[in-house]
């Protein structure tokens, strides 16, 4: 919204062409008209703009939430695999210690 004052006297019957021309040039209204004529006069309705921005924000938050769930699942799987590997290594070490102890003490491990 632009205000153009037609005269200095605030009279409804007077019109100063030079003053109005100066204001139009100073405010850049001619450039605004050229831009609109060139086809860039699109204005989106406010509710449509809000819906679009909220929809994008919801989608981005949803994707971040999904990514967070995937990261948590991957971390849990890695932890479980590491724990299983540690348990297997401990069991193997226990069996090796038992077999070495039995060999040192001349115990028949196979029961023969």
The first five atom37 places (N, CA, C, CB, O) and aatype in JSON, in Angstrom:
{
  "aatype": [20, 20, 20, 20, 20, 20, 20, 20, 20, 20, 20, 20, 20, 20, 20, 20, 20, 20, 20, 20, 20, 20, 20, 20, 20, 20, 20, 20, 20, 20, 20, 20, 20, 20, 20, 20, 20, 20, 20, 20, 20, 20, 20, 20, 20, 20, 20, 20, 20, 20, 20, 20, 20, 20, 20, 20, 20, 20, 20, 20, 20, 20, 20, 20, 20, 20, 20, 20, 20, 20, 20, 20, 20, 20, 20, 20, 20, 20, 20, 20, 20, 20, 20, 20, 20, 20, 20, 20, 20, 20, 20, 20, 20, 20, 20, 20, 20, 20, 20, 20, 20, 20, 20, 20, 20, 20, 20, 20, 20, 20, 20, 20],
  "atom_mask": [
    [1, 1, 1, 1, 1],
    [1, 1, 1, 1, 1],
    [1, 1, 1, 1, 1],
    [1, 1, 1, 1, 1],
    [1, 1, 1, 1, 1],
    [1, 1, 1, 1, 1],
    [1, 1, 1, 1, 1],
    [1, 1, 1, 1, 1],
    [1, 1, 1, 1, 1],
    [1, 1, 1, 1, 1],
    [1, 1, 1, 1, 1],
    [1, 1, 1, 1, 1],
    [1, 1, 1, 1, 1],
    [1, 1, 1, 1, 1],
    [1, 1, 1, 1, 1],
    [1, 1, 1, 1, 1],
    [1, 1, 1, 1, 1],
    [1, 1, 1, 1, 1],
    [1, 1, 1, 1, 1],
    [1, 1, 1, 1, 1],
    [1, 1, 1, 1, 1],
    [1, 1, 1, 1, 1],
    [1, 1, 1, 1, 1],
    [1, 1, 1, 1, 1],
    [1, 1, 1, 1, 1],
    [1, 1, 1, 1, 1],
    [1, 1, 1, 1, 1],
    [1, 1, 1, 1, 1],
    [1, 1, 1, 1, 1],
    [1, 1, 1, 1, 1],
    [1, 1, 1, 1, 1],
    [1, 1, 1, 1, 1],
    [1, 1, 1, 1, 1],
    [1, 1, 1, 1, 1],
    [1, 1, 1, 1, 1],
    [1, 1, 1, 1, 1],
    [1, 1, 1, 1, 1],
    [1, 1, 1, 1, 1],
    [1, 1, 1, 1, 1],
    [1, 1, 1, 1, 1],
    [1, 1, 1, 1, 1],
    [1, 1, 1, 1, 1],
    [1, 1, 1, 1, 1],
    [1, 1, 1, 1, 1],
    [1, 1, 1, 1, 1],
    [1, 1, 1, 1, 1],
    [1, 1, 1, 1, 1],
    [1, 1, 1, 1, 1],
    [1, 1, 1, 1, 1],
    [1, 1, 1, 1, 1],
    [1, 1, 1, 1, 1],
    [1, 1, 1, 1, 1],
    [1, 1, 1, 1, 1],
    [1, 1, 1, 1, 1],
    [1, 1, 1, 1, 1],
    [1, 1, 1, 1, 1],
    [1, 1, 1, 1, 1],
    [1, 1, 1, 1, 1],
    [1, 1, 1, 1, 1],
    [1, 1, 1, 1, 1],
    [1, 1, 1, 1, 1],
    [1, 1, 1, 1, 1],
    [1, 1, 1, 1, 1],
    [1, 1, 1, 1, 1],
    [1, 1, 1, 1, 1],
    [1, 1, 1, 1, 1],
    [1, 1, 1, 1, 1],
    [1, 1, 1, 1, 1],
    [1, 1, 1, 1, 1],
    [1, 1, 1, 1, 1],
    [1, 1, 1, 1, 1],
    [1, 1, 1, 1, 1],
    [1, 1, 1, 1, 1],
    [1, 1, 1, 1, 1],
    [1, 1, 1, 1, 1],
    [1, 1, 1, 1, 1],
    [1, 1, 1, 1, 1],
    [1, 1, 1, 1, 1],
    [1, 1, 1, 1, 1],
    [1, 1, 1, 1, 1],
    [1, 1, 1, 1, 1],
    [1, 1, 1, 1, 1],
    [1, 1, 1, 1, 1],
    [1, 1, 1, 1, 1],
    [1, 1, 1, 1, 1],
    [1, 1, 1, 1, 1],
    [1, 1, 1, 1, 1],
    [1, 1, 1, 1, 1],
    [1, 1, 1, 1, 1],
    [1, 1, 1, 1, 1],
    [1, 1, 1, 1, 1],
    [1, 1, 1, 1, 1],
    [1, 1, 1, 1, 1],
    [1, 1, 1, 1, 1],
    [1, 1, 1, 1, 1],
    [1, 1, 1, 1, 1],
    [1, 1, 1, 1, 1],
    [1, 1, 1, 1, 1],
    [1, 1, 1, 1, 1],
    [1, 1, 1, 1, 1],
    [1, 1, 1, 1, 1],
    [1, 1, 1, 1, 1],
    [1, 1, 1, 1, 1],
    [1, 1, 1, 1, 1],
    [1, 1, 1, 1, 1],
    [1, 1, 1, 1, 1],
    [1, 1, 1, 1, 1],
    [1, 1, 1, 1, 1],
    [1, 1, 1, 1, 1],
    [1, 1, 1, 1, 1],
    [1, 1, 1, 1, 1],
    [1, 1, 1, 1, 1]
  ],
  "atom_positions": [
    [[0.86, -1.17, 0.0], [0.0, 0.0, 0.0], [0.9, 1.23, 0.0], [-0.97, 0.0, 1.23], [1.76, 1.38, 0.87]],
    [[0.7, 2.08, -0.96], [1.49, 3.31, -1.09], [0.56, 4.51, -1.05], [2.32, 3.29, -2.41], [-0.54, 4.47, -1.61]],
    [[0.99, 5.57, -0.4], [0.23, 6.83, -0.37], [0.97, 7.87, -1.2], [0.04, 7.34, 1.1], [2.17, 8.09, -1.04]],
    [[0.23, 8.49, -2.1], [0.78, 9.57, -2.92], [-0.01, 10.82, -2.6], [0.72, 9.22, -4.46], [-1.24, 10.85, -2.73]],
    [[0.7, 11.85, -2.18], [0.04, 13.11, -1.82], [-0.02, 13.99, -3.07], [0.79, 13.85, -0.65], [1.02, 14.31, -3.64]],
    [[-1.21, 14.38, -3.51], [-1.35, 15.14, -4.76], [-0.92, 16.6, -4.66], [-2.77, 15.07, -5.22], [-0.66, 17.22, -5.69]],
    [[-0.85, 17.17, -3.45], [-0.45, 18.58, -3.31], [0.03, 18.83, -1.9], [-1.63, 19.53, -3.66], [-0.13, 17.99, -1.01]],
    [[0.63, 20.0, -1.68], [1.13, 20.36, -0.35], [0.05, 20.99, 0.53], [2.3, 21.33, -0.49], [0.22, 21.08, 1.74]],
    [[-1.04, 21.41, -0.06], [-2.08, 22.13, 0.67], [-3.16, 21.23, 1.24], [-2.72, 23.15, -0.23], [-4.06, 21.71, 1.93]],
    [[-3.09, 19.95, 0.98], [-4.11, 18.99, 1.42], [-5.49, 19.36, 0.89], [-4.15, 18.91, 2.95], [-6.49, 19.2, 1.58]],
    [[-5.52, 19.87, -0.33], [-6.77, 20.27, -0.95], [-7.23, 19.17, -1.9], [-6.61, 21.63, -1.69], [-6.42, 18.66, -2.68]],
    [[-8.52, 18.8, -1.85], [-9.0, 17.74, -2.73], [-9.14, 18.18, -4.19], [-10.32, 17.22, -2.23], [-9.32, 17.35, -5.07]],
    [[-9.07, 19.46, -4.45], [-9.29, 19.95, -5.82], [-7.99, 20.25, -6.56], [-10.15, 21.2, -5.78], [-8.03, 20.47, -7.77]],
    [[-6.87, 20.26, -5.9], [-5.6, 20.56, -6.55], [-4.82, 19.27, -6.85], [-4.76, 21.51, -5.68], [-4.9, 18.29, -6.11]],
    [[-4.06, 19.32, -7.95], [-3.24, 18.17, -8.33], [-1.93, 18.68, -8.9], [-3.99, 17.25, -9.37], [-1.92, 19.37, -9.93]],
    [[-0.84, 18.36, -8.25], [0.49, 18.78, -8.7], [1.13, 17.59, -9.42], [1.37, 19.27, -7.48], [1.58, 16.64, -8.78]],
    [[1.18, 17.67, -10.74], [1.67, 16.57, -11.56], [3.14, 16.25, -11.24], [1.52, 16.9, -13.04], [3.49, 15.08, -11.1]],
    [[3.98, 17.24, -11.13], [5.41, 17.02, -10.88], [5.63, 16.35, -9.51], [6.17, 18.36, -10.94], [6.48, 15.47, -9.38]],
    [[4.87, 16.78, -8.52], [5.0, 16.18, -7.19], [4.59, 14.7, -7.22], [4.13, 16.95, -6.15], [5.27, 13.86, -6.64]],
    [[3.5, 14.4, -7.89], [3.04, 13.01, -7.99], [4.03, 12.15, -8.78], [1.66, 12.94, -8.65], [4.3, 11.01, -8.41]],
    [[4.57, 12.71, -9.86], [5.55, 11.98, -10.67], [6.8, 11.66, -9.85], [5.93, 12.8, -11.92], [7.34, 10.56, -9.92]],
    [[7.26, 12.64, -9.06], [8.42, 12.43, -8.2], [8.15, 11.32, -7.18], [8.8, 13.73, -7.47], [9.01, 10.47, -6.95]],
    [[6.98, 11.31, -6.58], [6.64, 10.28, -5.59], [6.56, 8.9, -6.22], [5.31, 10.62, -4.92], [7.03, 7.92, -5.65]],
    [[5.96, 8.82, -7.42], [5.85, 7.53, -8.11], [7.23, 7.0, -8.45], [5.0, 7.67, -9.4], [7.49, 5.81, -8.27]],
    [[8.12, 7.86, -8.93], [9.47, 7.44, -9.27], [10.23, 7.04, -8.0], [10.22, 8.57, -10.01], [10.93, 6.02, -7.98]],
    [[10.1, 7.83, -6.94], [10.82, 7.58, -5.7], [10.38, 6.27, -5.06], [10.61, 8.73, -4.73], [11.21, 5.53, -4.53]],
    [[9.1, 5.97, -5.09], [8.56, 4.75, -4.48], [8.81, 3.5, -5.32], [7.08, 4.91, -4.24], [8.63, 2.38, -4.85]],
    [[9.23, 3.7, -6.58], [9.5, 2.55, -7.44], [8.24, 1.89, -7.96], [10.31, 1.54, -6.69], [8.25, 0.7, -8.26]],
    [[7.17, 2.63, -8.07], [5.91, 2.05, -8.51], [5.95, 1.64, -9.98], [4.77, 3.04, -8.28], [5.33, 0.64, -10.35]],
    [[6.67, 2.38, -10.82], [6.76, 2.01, -12.23], [7.49, 0.68, -12.39], [7.49, 3.11, -13.04], [7.1, -0.16, -13.2]],
    [[8.54, 0.49, -11.6], [9.25, -0.79, -11.65], [8.35, -1.92, -11.17], [10.55, -0.74, -10.8], [8.4, -3.04, -11.7]],
    [[7.55, -1.65, -10.19], [6.6, -2.64, -9.68], [5.6, -3.02, -10.77], [5.86, -2.11, -8.44], [5.28, -4.2, -10.92]],
    [[5.12, -2.05, -11.51], [4.17, -2.32, -12.6], [4.85, -3.14, -13.69], [3.63, -1.0, -13.19], [4.24, -4.07, -14.24]],
    [[6.11, -2.82, -14.02], [6.84, -3.59, -15.04], [7.02, -5.05, -14.61], [8.22, -2.96, -15.31], [6.86, -5.97, -15.41]],
    [[7.34, -5.25, -13.36], [7.52, -6.63, -12.86], [6.21, -7.39, -12.92], [8.06, -6.62, -11.4], [6.19, -8.56, -13.32]],
    [[5.1, -6.76, -12.54], [3.8, -7.43, -12.58], [3.38, -7.75, -14.01], [2.74, -6.57, -11.91], [2.82, -8.82, -14.27]],
    [[3.65, -6.84, -14.93], [3.31, -7.08, -16.34], [4.15, -8.21, -16.93], [3.5, -5.81, -17.16], [3.71, -8.91, -17.84]],
    [[5.36, -8.39, -16.41], [6.24, -9.45, -16.91], [5.77, -10.84, -16.44], [7.68, -9.21, -16.45], [6.32, -11.85, -16.89]],
    [[4.79, -10.89, -15.56], [4.24, -12.19, -15.16], [4.62, -12.63, -13.77], [4.66, -13.22, -16.11], [4.36, -13.77, -13.4]],
    [[5.22, -11.75, -12.98], [5.61, -12.12, -11.63], [4.66, -11.56, -10.6], [7.02, -11.64, -11.36], [5.07, -11.16, -9.51]],
    [[3.4, -11.54, -10.92], [2.4, -10.95, -10.02], [1.68, -12.02, -9.21], [1.39, -10.13, -10.81], [0.58, -11.78, -8.71]],
    [[2.27, -13.2, -9.07], [1.62, -14.29, -8.35], [1.61, -14.02, -6.85], [2.31, -15.63, -8.65], [2.65, -13.7, -6.26]],
    [[0.45, -14.14, -6.26], [0.33, -14.02, -4.81], [-0.45, -15.23, -4.3], [-0.37, -12.69, -4.4], [-1.59, -15.45, -4.68]],
    [[0.19, -15.99, -3.43], [-0.46, -17.17, -2.87], [-1.39, -16.74, -1.74], [0.6, -18.18, -2.36], [-1.08, -15.82, -0.98]],
    [[-2.53, -17.4, -1.64], [-3.47, -17.12, -0.57], [-2.83, -17.52, 0.76], [-4.8, -17.87, -0.79], [-2.09, -18.5, 0.83]],
    [[-3.11, -16.76, 1.79], [-2.42, -16.93, 3.07], [-2.65, -18.31, 3.67], [-2.88, -15.86, 4.05], [-1.71, -18.93, 4.18]],
    [[-3.88, -18.81, 3.63], [-4.14, -20.14, 4.2], [-3.41, -21.23, 3.43], [-5.64, -20.42, 4.22], [-2.93, -22.19, 4.03]],
    [[-3.33, -21.09, 2.12], [-2.59, -22.07, 1.32], [-1.1, -22.04, 1.69], [-2.77, -21.8, -0.19], [-0.46, -23.09, 1.8]],
    [[-0.57, -20.85, 1.88], [0.83, -20.71, 2.28], [1.07, -21.38, 3.63], [1.23, -19.23, 2.35], [2.06, -22.1, 3.81]],
    [[0.16, -21.14, 4.6], [0.32, -21.75, 5.91], [0.26, -23.26, 5.83], [-0.74, -21.24, 6.86], [1.07, -23.95, 6.44]],
    [[-0.71, -23.78, 5.08], [-0.82, -25.24, 4.94], [0.43, -25.82, 4.31], [-2.05, -25.61, 4.11], [0.91, -26.87, 4.74]],
    [[0.95, -25.14, 3.29], [2.15, -25.64, 2.63], [3.33, -25.66, 3.59], [2.49, -24.79, 1.4], [4.07, -26.64, 3.64]],
    [[3.51, -24.58, 4.35], [4.66, -24.53, 5.25], [4.5, -25.54, 6.38], [4.83, -23.11, 5.82], [5.48, -26.19, 6.76]],
    [[3.29, -25.7, 6.94], [3.1, -26.67, 8.0], [3.25, -28.09, 7.48], [1.73, -26.5, 8.65], [3.79, -28.95, 8.18]],
    [[2.79, -28.35, 6.26], [2.92, -29.68, 5.68], [4.39, -30.02, 5.49], [2.17, -29.77, 4.33], [4.82, -31.12, 5.82]],
    [[5.16, -29.07, 4.97], [6.59, -29.33, 4.79], [7.27, -29.54, 6.13], [7.26, -28.17, 4.04], [8.1, -30.44, 6.27]],
    [[6.93, -28.72, 7.11], [7.54, -28.87, 8.42], [7.19, -30.22, 9.03], [7.09, -27.74, 9.36], [8.06, -30.87, 9.61]],
    [[5.93, -30.65, 8.9], [5.53, -31.95, 9.43], [6.29, -33.06, 8.74], [4.02, -32.15, 9.28], [6.75, -33.99, 9.39]],
    [[6.42, -32.99, 7.39], [7.11, -34.02, 6.65], [8.58, -34.09, 7.07], [7.0, -33.78, 5.14], [9.12, -35.18, 7.25]],
    [[9.22, -32.93, 7.22], [10.63, -32.92, 7.63], [10.77, -33.51, 9.02], [11.2, -31.5, 7.58], [11.68, -34.3, 9.26]],
    [[9.88, -33.12, 9.95], [9.94, -33.68, 11.3], [9.68, -35.17, 11.28], [8.93, -32.99, 12.22], [10.33, -35.92, 12.01]],
    [[8.73, -35.62, 10.43], [8.43, -37.04, 10.33], [9.64, -37.81, 9.82], [7.22, -37.27, 9.41], [9.97, -38.88, 10.32]],
    [[10.32, -37.24, 8.79], [11.49, -37.92, 8.24], [12.62, -37.95, 9.27], [11.96, -37.22, 6.96], [13.34, -38.95, 9.36]],
    [[12.79, -36.88, 10.04], [13.81, -36.89, 11.08], [13.48, -37.92, 12.15], [13.96, -35.5, 11.71], [14.37, -38.6, 12.66]],
    [[12.2, -38.04, 12.49], [11.79, -39.04, 13.48], [12.06, -40.44, 12.96], [10.29, -38.88, 13.83], [12.54, -41.3, 13.7]],
    [[11.76, -40.68, 11.67], [12.03, -42.0, 11.09], [13.53, -42.28, 11.08], [11.47, -42.1, 9.67], [13.97, -43.39, 11.38]],
    [[14.31, -41.27, 10.74], [15.75, -41.43, 10.74], [16.25, -41.74, 12.15], [16.44, -40.17, 10.2], [17.14, -42.57, 12.32]],
    [[15.67, -41.08, 13.15], [16.05, -41.35, 14.53], [15.74, -42.77, 14.93], [15.35, -40.39, 15.47], [16.53, -43.41, 15.62]],
    [[14.58, -43.28, 14.51], [14.21, -44.67, 14.82], [15.18, -45.63, 14.14], [12.76, -44.96, 14.36], [15.59, -46.62, 14.75]],
    [[15.53, -45.35, 12.91], [16.47, -46.22, 12.19], [17.83, -46.23, 12.9], [16.63, -45.76, 10.73], [18.45, -47.28, 13.04]],
    [[18.28, -45.07, 13.33], [19.56, -45.0, 14.03], [19.51, -45.79, 15.33], [19.95, -43.53, 14.32], [20.45, -46.51, 15.65]],
    [[18.42, -45.67, 16.07], [18.28, -46.41, 17.32], [18.27, -47.91, 17.06], [17.0, -45.99, 18.06], [18.91, -48.67, 17.79]],
    [[17.55, -48.34, 16.03], [17.5, -49.77, 15.71], [18.88, -50.28, 15.32], [16.49, -50.04, 14.57], [19.29, -51.36, 15.74]],
    [[19.6, -49.52, 14.51], [20.94, -49.94, 14.1], [21.86, -50.03, 15.31], [21.53, -48.96, 13.06], [22.64, -50.98, 15.43]],
    [[21.78, -49.06, 16.21], [22.63, -49.09, 17.41], [22.29, -50.3, 18.27], [22.46, -47.8, 18.23], [23.19, -50.96, 18.78]],
    [[21.02, -50.6, 18.44], [20.61, -51.76, 19.24], [21.11, -53.05, 18.6], [19.07, -51.8, 19.39], [21.61, -53.93, 19.29]],
    [[20.99, -53.16, 17.28], [21.46, -54.37, 16.59], [22.97, -54.52, 16.75], [21.08, -54.33, 15.09], [23.46, -55.62, 17.0]],
    [[23.71, -53.44, 16.62], [25.16, -53.5, 16.77], [25.53, -53.91, 18.19], [25.8, -52.14, 16.43], [26.43, -54.72, 18.38]],
    [[24.85, -53.36, 19.18], [25.12, -53.71, 20.57], [24.83, -55.18, 20.82], [24.3, -52.84, 21.53], [25.61, -55.87, 21.47]],
    [[23.72, -55.67, 20.3], [23.37, -57.08, 20.48], [24.42, -57.98, 19.82], [21.97, -57.38, 19.89], [24.83, -58.98, 20.4]],
    [[24.85, -57.63, 18.61], [25.86, -58.43, 17.92], [27.17, -58.43, 18.71], [26.09, -57.9, 16.49], [27.81, -59.47, 18.84]],
    [[27.56, -57.28, 19.22], [28.8, -57.2, 20.01], [28.68, -58.04, 21.28], [29.12, -55.73, 20.38], [29.63, -58.74, 21.64]],
    [[27.55, -58.0, 21.95], [27.35, -58.8, 23.17], [27.39, -60.29, 22.84], [26.0, -58.44, 23.84], [28.0, -61.06, 23.58]],
    [[26.77, -60.69, 21.74], [26.79, -62.11, 21.34], [28.22, -62.55, 21.04], [25.88, -62.35, 20.1], [28.63, -63.63, 21.44]],
    [[28.97, -61.71, 20.34], [30.36, -62.06, 20.02], [31.18, -62.17, 21.31], [30.98, -61.01, 19.07], [32.0, -63.08, 21.44]],
    [[30.97, -61.26, 22.26], [31.7, -61.33, 23.53], [31.35, -62.6, 24.29], [31.38, -60.11, 24.4], [32.23, -63.24, 24.85]],
    [[30.06, -62.98, 24.3], [29.65, -64.21, 24.99], [30.29, -65.43, 24.33], [28.11, -64.35, 24.97], [30.76, -66.33, 25.03]],
    [[30.3, -65.47, 23.01], [30.92, -66.6, 22.3], [32.41, -66.67, 22.62], [30.71, -66.47, 20.77], [32.94, -67.75, 22.86]],
    [[33.09, -65.53, 22.61], [34.54, -65.52, 22.92], [34.78, -66.0, 24.35], [35.13, -64.1, 22.73], [35.71, -66.77, 24.59]],
    [[33.96, -65.55, 25.3], [34.12, -65.98, 26.7], [33.9, -67.48, 26.83], [33.15, -65.21, 27.62], [34.65, -68.15, 27.53]],
    [[32.89, -68.02, 26.18], [32.61, -69.47, 26.24], [33.78, -70.26, 25.63], [31.28, -69.82, 25.5], [34.19, -71.28, 26.18]],
    [[34.3, -69.78, 24.51], [35.43, -70.47, 23.88], [36.65, -70.42, 24.8], [35.77, -69.83, 22.51], [37.36, -71.42, 24.96]],
    [[36.89, -69.26, 25.41], [38.02, -69.16, 26.33], [37.85, -70.11, 27.51], [38.18, -67.71, 26.83], [38.82, -70.75, 27.93]],
    [[36.64, -70.21, 28.06], [36.38, -71.12, 29.18], [36.65, -72.56, 28.76], [34.91, -70.98, 29.69], [37.28, -73.3, 29.51]],
    [[36.18, -72.98, 27.57], [36.43, -74.35, 27.11], [37.91, -74.6, 26.88], [35.65, -74.61, 25.83], [38.42, -75.68, 27.19]],
    [[38.6, -73.61, 26.33], [40.04, -73.78, 26.11], [40.77, -73.92, 27.44], [40.62, -72.6, 25.31], [41.66, -74.76, 27.58]],
    [[40.39, -73.11, 28.42], [41.02, -73.21, 29.75], [40.72, -74.57, 30.36], [40.52, -72.08, 30.68], [41.61, -75.18, 30.95]],
    [[39.49, -75.05, 30.24], [39.15, -76.36, 30.79], [39.93, -77.48, 30.11], [37.64, -76.62, 30.65], [40.41, -78.4, 30.77]],
    [[40.05, -77.4, 28.8], [40.77, -78.45, 28.07], [42.26, -78.4, 28.42], [40.58, -78.29, 26.53], [42.88, -79.44, 28.65]],
    [[42.83, -77.19, 28.47], [44.26, -77.08, 28.84], [44.48, -77.57, 30.26], [44.76, -75.62, 28.7], [45.48, -78.24, 30.52]],
    [[43.58, -77.25, 31.19], [43.69, -77.72, 32.57], [43.59, -79.25, 32.62], [42.6, -77.08, 33.45], [44.31, -79.91, 33.37]],
    [[42.69, -79.8, 31.82], [42.54, -81.25, 31.82], [43.75, -81.92, 31.22], [41.29, -81.66, 31.04], [44.15, -82.99, 31.69]],
    [[44.35, -81.35, 30.21], [45.56, -81.94, 29.61], [46.73, -81.85, 30.59], [45.93, -81.22, 28.28], [47.51, -82.8, 30.7]],
    [[46.84, -80.75, 31.28], [47.93, -80.6, 32.24], [47.76, -81.61, 33.38], [47.97, -79.15, 32.78], [48.75, -82.15, 33.86]],
    [[46.55, -81.85, 33.82], [46.3, -82.76, 34.94], [46.11, -84.21, 34.5], [45.09, -82.3, 35.7], [45.79, -85.06, 35.32]],
    [[46.31, -84.5, 33.22], [46.15, -85.84, 32.66], [44.75, -86.4, 32.89], [47.18, -86.77, 33.25], [44.61, -87.58, 33.23]],
    [[43.73, -85.59, 32.73], [42.36, -86.04, 32.88], [41.85, -86.39, 31.49], [41.45, -84.95, 33.58], [42.1, -85.67, 30.52]],
    [[41.14, -87.52, 31.41], [40.57, -87.94, 30.12], [39.34, -87.06, 29.84], [40.18, -89.48, 30.12], [38.3, -87.23, 30.46]],
    [[39.48, -86.13, 28.9], [38.43, -85.19, 28.61], [37.27, -85.88, 27.89], [38.96, -84.03, 27.76], [36.11, -85.55, 28.13]],
    [[37.57, -86.81, 27.04], [36.51, -87.47, 26.25], [35.8, -88.57, 27.04], [37.1, -88.07, 24.97], [34.78, -89.08, 26.58]],
    [[36.3, -88.93, 28.19], [35.65, -89.94, 29.0], [35.97, -91.35, 28.55], [34.18, -89.74, 28.98], [35.2, -92.27, 28.84]],
    [[37.07, -91.57, 27.86], [37.45, -92.92, 27.39], [38.41, -93.59, 28.33], [38.07, -92.85, 26.02], [38.83, -94.72, 28.08]]
  ]
}
